[in-house]
Amino acid sequence: MTYAQTQAQGSVCVIDNDVAIRKTLDLLLTDAGYLVLEAGNRTEAQSLLQSSAEPLVVLLDPWFPGCHSSEVVQYLVHDATLRARHAFILMSTSPERMRNEYGDMLAALKVPVLPMPFTVDEVVEAVQAARQRLEPPAR
């Protein structure tokens, strides 16, 4: 796949403290035609999200050291600029807990929860759906 073809699919930012998960998602999303950026902690994630001029699909594990899931959800609630620029997907091994605690808020923000573990098809479909949310409506 050429760089131009990868750019046509768009960019995905994977935020997870687990290197193996980041690398696995990098491989499968690159194979699906996406340019993949990675962040392993809150500082890297905030820097990538704030500095990216390009809209990103963001695959985010809200459970990483030094940050509780409620902080991640509140960050999304309070930063309208990032919400408007990027499309977020929360990855969780406890999707029911996420939905029970933050379901209404996540629904209002249009942030789906992707249950982990997931199949290749599930993650690619979630990224494709998020990518469509970033595209302006056809006239």
WODA-V834420 format. One record per residue. RES is the residue in one letter. PHI is phi in whole degrees, -180 to 180 (NA if undefined). OMEGA is omega in radians with two decimals (999 if undefined). Layout:
BEGIN
res=RES phi=PHI omega=OMEGA
res=RES phi=PHI omega=OMEGA
END
This chain:
BEGIN
res=M phi=NA omega=-3.13
res=T phi=-84 omega=3.11
res=Y phi=-61 omega=-3.14
res=A phi=-63 omega=3.11
res=Q phi=-66 omega=3.12
res=T phi=-63 omega=3.13
res=Q phi=-62 omega=-3.12
res=A phi=-65 omega=3.12
res=Q phi=-76 omega=-3.11
res=G phi=107 omega=-3.07
res=S phi=-113 omega=3.11
res=V phi=-125 omega=3.06
res=C phi=-110 omega=3.12
res=V phi=-102 omega=-3.14
res=I phi=-115 omega=-3.12
res=D phi=-159 omega=3.13
res=N phi=-77 omega=-3.13
res=D phi=-88 omega=-3.10
res=V phi=-58 omega=-3.11
res=A phi=-62 omega=3.10
res=I phi=-66 omega=3.12
res=R phi=-59 omega=-3.10
res=K phi=-67 omega=3.11
res=T phi=-64 omega=3.12
res=L phi=-65 omega=3.08
res=D phi=-59 omega=-3.12
res=L phi=-62 omega=-3.05
res=L phi=-74 omega=3.12
res=L phi=-77 omega=3.03
res=T phi=-64 omega=3.10
res=D phi=-63 omega=3.11
res=A phi=-83 omega=3.04
res=G phi=103 omega=-3.14
res=Y phi=-100 omega=2.95
res=L phi=-86 omega=-3.03
res=V phi=-114 omega=3.01
res=L phi=-109 omega=-3.10
res=E phi=-130 omega=3.00
res=A phi=-139 omega=-3.10
res=G phi=-107 omega=3.11
res=N phi=-154 omega=-3.06
res=R phi=-62 omega=-3.12
res=T phi=-63 omega=3.11
res=E phi=-61 omega=-3.11
res=A phi=-63 omega=-3.13
res=Q phi=-62 omega=3.13
res=S phi=-63 omega=3.13
res=L phi=-62 omega=-3.08
res=L phi=-66 omega=-3.10
res=Q phi=-79 omega=-3.07
res=S phi=-91 omega=-3.08
res=S phi=-73 omega=3.06
res=A phi=-79 omega=-3.13
res=E phi=-89 omega=3.05
res=P phi=-63 omega=-3.11
res=L phi=-118 omega=2.83
res=V phi=-89 omega=-3.05
res=V phi=-114 omega=3.02
res=L phi=-92 omega=-2.95
res=L phi=-126 omega=2.98
res=D phi=-90 omega=-3.07
res=P phi=-78 omega=-3.12
res=W phi=-113 omega=3.04
res=F phi=-135 omega=-3.03
res=P phi=-52 omega=3.11
res=G phi=83 omega=-3.11
res=C phi=-150 omega=3.10
res=H phi=-93 omega=-3.12
res=S phi=-56 omega=-3.14
res=S phi=-64 omega=3.08
res=E phi=-65 omega=-3.14
res=V phi=-65 omega=-3.14
res=V phi=-63 omega=3.12
res=Q phi=-63 omega=3.09
res=Y phi=-59 omega=3.12
res=L phi=-67 omega=-3.14
res=V phi=-63 omega=-2.99
res=H phi=-90 omega=-3.13
res=D phi=-112 omega=-3.09
res=A phi=-63 omega=-3.13
res=T phi=-64 omega=3.13
res=L phi=-66 omega=3.12
res=R phi=-61 omega=-3.13
res=A phi=-74 omega=-3.07
res=R phi=-84 omega=-3.02
res=H phi=-123 omega=3.04
res=A phi=-111 omega=-3.04
res=F phi=-106 omega=3.01
res=I phi=-132 omega=3.07
res=L phi=-90 omega=3.06
res=M phi=-100 omega=-3.08
res=S phi=-149 omega=2.99
res=T phi=-80 omega=3.11
res=S phi=-125 omega=-3.06
res=P phi=-62 omega=3.13
res=E phi=-66 omega=3.10
res=R phi=-62 omega=3.12
res=M phi=-61 omega=-3.13
res=R phi=-67 omega=3.13
res=N phi=-66 omega=-3.07
res=E phi=-81 omega=-2.98
res=Y phi=-132 omega=-3.00
res=G phi=-53 omega=-3.11
res=D phi=-63 omega=-3.13
res=M phi=-66 omega=3.13
res=L phi=-65 omega=3.11
res=A phi=-64 omega=3.13
res=A phi=-63 omega=3.13
res=L phi=-84 omega=-3.09
res=K phi=60 omega=3.12
res=V phi=-112 omega=3.11
res=P phi=-77 omega=3.06
res=V phi=-110 omega=3.11
res=L phi=-99 omega=-3.13
res=P phi=-66 omega=3.05
res=M phi=-107 omega=0.00
res=P phi=-74 omega=3.14
res=F phi=-131 omega=3.08
res=T phi=-88 omega=3.07
res=V phi=-58 omega=-3.13
res=D phi=-61 omega=-3.13
res=E phi=-64 omega=-3.12
res=V phi=-71 omega=3.12
res=V phi=-65 omega=3.10
res=E phi=-63 omega=3.12
res=A phi=-64 omega=3.12
res=V phi=-67 omega=3.11
res=Q phi=-62 omega=3.12
res=A phi=-65 omega=3.11
res=A phi=-66 omega=3.12
res=R phi=-60 omega=3.12
res=Q phi=-65 omega=3.10
res=R phi=-66 omega=-3.14
res=L phi=-82 omega=-3.07
res=E phi=-80 omega=3.10
res=P phi=-66 omega=-3.14
res=P phi=-63 omega=3.11
res=A phi=-70 omega=-3.14
res=R phi=-97 omega=999
END
